[in-house]
Amino acid sequence: MFAILAKNSKDKTALELTKKLLTLKSFTVEEYTYDSTQKLLLCYVDPSKYLPFELLKRIIIKKLSLSELEKIKKGFLNRLSKPFFSFKKGVKVKVVAGPYQEMVGVIKEVFEEEKKADVVIPVFGQPVVVRIKLEEMIPLE
């Protein structure tokens, strides 16, 4: 099972196009909402094999573990205002939105109540700690 998210939360058409193209190819696509505004698509096949490159640049595809899939299926993400991924100290992440978009860093500290994390990102070759919303990054590990 694969999860599909838009890289930019304001890009509503990326997921709509993805859903339409996969549905036209007769694949089952399920849609879920989490964090009250973010949408997530679930697909049983790897969508990267069937979508145009220009669209692939606008979405994130993540292979789901069984426990992640169970959380989604039980409506966990619809009921709670939490990010889709769990974050811990030391995890390598990619920033997918905001001023540090496309940068890669390592989580230094997580602030669950604020839904933010301090992330060490190299800026001009020097490590800089920045506070980023959890919804603006994805784990790379």
Kinemage of the C-alpha trace (Angstrom):
@kinemage 1
@onewidth
@group {chain A} dominant
@subgroup {mainchain}
@vectorlist {calphas} color= white
{ca met a 1} P 0.000 0.000 0.000
{ca phe a 2} L 1.280 3.456 -0.902
{ca ala a 3} L 0.388 6.855 0.547
{ca ile a 4} L 0.365 9.858 -1.778
{ca leu a 5} L 0.543 13.444 -0.496
{ca ala a 6} L 1.000 16.792 -2.219
{ca lys a 7} L 4.456 18.293 -1.633
{ca asn a 8} L 2.862 21.703 -1.252
{ca ser a 9} L -0.256 21.666 0.929
{ca lys a 10} L -1.721 24.510 -1.166
{ca asp a 11} L -1.411 22.477 -4.395
{ca lys a 12} L -4.924 21.013 -4.512
{ca thr a 13} L -4.734 19.917 -8.143
{ca ala a 14} L -1.766 17.543 -7.698
{ca leu a 15} L -3.814 15.012 -5.713
{ca glu a 16} L -6.916 15.514 -7.849
{ca leu a 17} L -4.942 14.759 -11.020
{ca thr a 18} L -3.226 11.802 -9.386
{ca lys a 19} L -6.556 10.336 -8.286
{ca lys a 20} L -8.122 10.822 -11.727
{ca leu a 21} L -5.189 9.293 -13.607
{ca leu a 22} L -4.949 6.255 -11.334
{ca thr a 23} L -8.721 5.745 -11.409
{ca leu a 24} L -8.673 5.913 -15.225
{ca lys a 25} L -6.119 3.095 -15.156
{ca ser a 26} L -8.639 1.088 -13.069
{ca phe a 27} L -6.655 1.270 -9.808
{ca thr a 28} L -8.465 1.578 -6.500
{ca val a 29} L -7.665 4.894 -4.818
{ca glu a 30} L -8.944 5.820 -1.350
{ca glu a 31} L -8.950 9.394 -0.055
{ca tyr a 32} L -8.435 10.421 3.581
{ca thr a 33} L -8.204 13.784 5.330
{ca tyr a 34} L -5.797 14.466 8.156
{ca asp a 35} L -4.655 17.557 10.034
{ca ser a 36} L -8.107 19.002 9.116
{ca thr a 37} L -6.933 20.299 5.715
{ca gln a 38} L -4.402 17.854 4.283
{ca lys a 39} L -5.578 15.085 1.992
{ca leu a 40} L -3.946 11.720 1.539
{ca leu a 41} L -4.512 9.132 -1.175
{ca leu a 42} L -3.978 5.406 -0.692
{ca cys a 43} L -3.192 3.160 -3.633
{ca tyr a 44} L -2.438 -0.575 -3.743
{ca val a 45} L 0.122 -0.242 -6.560
{ca asp a 46} L 3.230 1.924 -6.806
{ca pro a 47} L 1.843 5.040 -8.534
{ca ser a 48} L 5.277 6.226 -9.679
{ca lys a 49} L 5.125 3.700 -12.523
{ca tyr a 50} L 1.898 5.162 -13.923
{ca leu a 51} L 2.097 8.939 -13.449
{ca pro a 52} L 3.821 11.538 -15.641
{ca phe a 53} L 7.127 12.954 -14.397
{ca glu a 54} L 5.751 16.501 -14.072
{ca leu a 55} L 3.081 15.253 -11.677
{ca leu a 56} L 5.551 13.085 -9.732
{ca lys a 57} L 7.552 16.234 -8.957
{ca arg a 58} L 4.480 17.650 -7.161
{ca ile a 59} L 3.651 14.666 -4.922
{ca ile a 60} L 5.251 12.524 -2.224
{ca ile a 61} L 4.870 8.749 -2.395
{ca lys a 62} L 5.508 6.679 0.727
{ca lys a 63} L 5.261 2.927 1.072
{ca leu a 64} L 3.205 2.262 4.188
{ca ser a 65} L 3.940 -0.200 6.933
{ca leu a 66} L 1.081 -2.367 8.175
{ca ser a 67} L 0.741 -0.322 11.379
{ca glu a 68} L 0.549 2.973 9.441
{ca leu a 69} L -2.103 1.492 7.179
{ca glu a 70} L -4.118 0.257 10.169
{ca lys a 71} L -4.049 3.756 11.719
{ca ile a 72} L -5.430 5.248 8.532
{ca lys a 73} L -8.048 2.543 8.042
{ca lys a 74} L -9.344 2.975 11.585
{ca gly a 75} L -9.857 6.677 10.991
{ca phe a 76} L -7.021 7.620 13.309
{ca leu a 77} L -5.905 10.492 11.101
{ca asn a 78} L -9.423 11.831 10.605
{ca arg a 79} L -10.076 12.119 14.347
{ca leu a 80} L -6.780 13.546 15.548
{ca ser a 81} L -5.044 16.691 14.437
{ca lys a 82} L -1.606 15.104 14.234
{ca pro a 83} L 0.882 14.887 11.394
{ca phe a 84} L 0.819 11.689 9.333
{ca phe a 85} L 4.377 10.687 10.219
{ca ser a 86} L 5.889 10.296 13.671
{ca phe a 87} L 9.083 12.206 14.371
{ca lys a 88} L 11.878 11.475 16.853
{ca lys a 89} L 15.223 13.001 17.759
{ca gly a 90} L 17.957 12.013 15.314
{ca val a 91} L 15.640 11.230 12.374
{ca lys a 92} L 16.737 12.557 8.978
{ca val a 93} L 13.954 14.621 7.376
{ca lys a 94} L 13.227 16.499 4.158
{ca val a 95} L 11.399 19.801 4.376
{ca val a 96} L 8.518 19.813 1.852
{ca ala a 97} L 6.974 23.241 2.527
{ca gly a 98} L 7.851 26.635 3.910
{ca pro a 99} L 11.007 28.723 3.579
{ca tyr a 100} L 13.346 25.707 3.934
{ca gln a 101} L 11.553 23.609 1.282
{ca glu a 102} L 13.686 20.885 -0.376
{ca met a 103} L 16.351 21.075 2.371
{ca val a 104} L 17.405 17.982 4.315
{ca gly a 105} L 18.249 17.992 8.014
{ca val a 106} L 18.248 16.022 11.250
{ca ile a 107} L 15.740 16.482 14.070
{ca lys a 108} L 17.372 17.848 17.213
{ca glu a 109} L 14.242 18.071 19.374
{ca val a 110} L 10.485 17.531 18.921
{ca phe a 111} L 7.810 19.743 20.516
{ca glu a 112} L 4.619 17.674 20.253
{ca glu a 113} L 2.358 20.266 21.910
{ca glu a 114} L 3.466 22.941 19.406
{ca lys a 115} L 3.547 20.426 16.519
{ca lys a 116} L 7.039 21.669 15.661
{ca ala a 117} L 10.615 20.408 15.769
{ca asp a 118} L 14.075 21.910 15.916
{ca val a 119} L 15.915 20.681 12.822
{ca val a 120} L 19.629 21.067 12.084
{ca ile a 121} L 19.948 22.164 8.441
{ca pro a 122} L 23.166 23.058 6.658
{ca val a 123} L 23.054 26.670 5.451
{ca phe a 124} L 26.114 27.733 3.437
{ca gly a 125} L 27.914 24.693 4.851
{ca gln a 126} L 27.220 25.588 8.478
{ca pro a 127} L 24.731 23.713 10.708
{ca val a 128} L 21.794 25.957 11.642
{ca val a 129} L 18.953 25.005 13.991
{ca val a 130} L 15.525 26.058 12.719
{ca arg a 131} L 12.069 25.394 14.158
{ca ile a 132} L 9.792 23.800 11.552
{ca lys a 133} L 6.171 22.636 11.689
{ca leu a 134} L 5.862 18.834 11.674
{ca glu a 135} L 3.419 19.023 8.770
{ca glu a 136} L 6.108 20.707 6.642
{ca met a 137} L 8.517 17.746 6.661
{ca ile a 138} L 8.703 14.027 5.964
{ca pro a 139} L 11.094 11.430 7.379
{ca leu a 140} L 13.696 10.028 5.008
{ca glu a 141} L 14.417 6.937 7.107
